[in-house]
Amino acid sequence: MPRKTNLDRPAGGRGGRTRSSSTSEARTPRPKPKIDFTVDALDYRNTNLLRQFVTDAGRILPRKSTGLPAPYQRQLPRSIKRARQMLLMK
């Protein structure tokens, strides 16, 4: 039995969403946060700074929402978890 070919489908891929092709509506870039601390300030003892990157439920915010550079974001969970172990943070 021969395979069916879907010639009536658009050649844009496997379904999913398609973007509107209007070039007049350009996306505005996400604003970058001002980082006024160094990676050394991401210490487990600096709980006031670490609380800015934790939700009320205690979850660590992802890099997409914090806007931190990658080395800072790697240091952040380490410091938060150390502060939690030493009962400096909940």
Buried (B, 14 or more C-beta within 10 A) or exposed (E): EEEEEEEEEEEEEEEEEEEEEEEEEEEEEEEEEEEEEEBEBBBBEBBEBBEEBBEEEEEBBEEEEBBBEEEBBEBBBEBBEBBBEEEBBE
